[in-house]
Amino acid sequence: MSTPLTERELKRSSATLLVLALVDETPRHGYDIGKLIEQRSNGAIAFQMASLYPLLYRLEHRGWISGKWQEKTGERRRRFYRITPEGRKILASERGIWQAFVGALDRVAGLR
């Protein structure tokens, strides 16, 4: 059984990959990103919105995503994020790093 610290560290280290992968598919707002991560991981990965939004701001500050406010009649204003060309380079790198890491874990621990 893993400890909460290990789970927190894994979540933190995978957060950039997860966010970039989702906004690479289509522009998304923060709440949508958080819910999709939770849904697609079958609840194994969940982010508190209070920790997800600072991550989005950091990724935007680094130039890996760009945000734009959008308003729809009858709905509240939302900031939609899309990946930038630099963000796509980072995403490709992150995917390679994680594939190599998971492969190494599998070779050592027989995960599959």
LINBELLIN-V877019 format. One record per run of one state. SS is the DSSP state (h for helix, s for strand, l for the rest). FROM is the first residue (numbers start at 1). TO is the last residue. If there is no record, write none. Layout:
# LINBELLIN-V877019
ss=[SS	SS]
from=[FROM	FROM]
to=[TO	TO]
This chain:
# LINBELLIN-V877019
ss=[l	h	l	s	h	l	h	l	s	l	s	l	h	l]
from=[1	4	26	28	30	41	49	62	65	71	78	84	85	110]
to=[3	25	27	29	40	48	61	64	70	77	83	84	109	112]
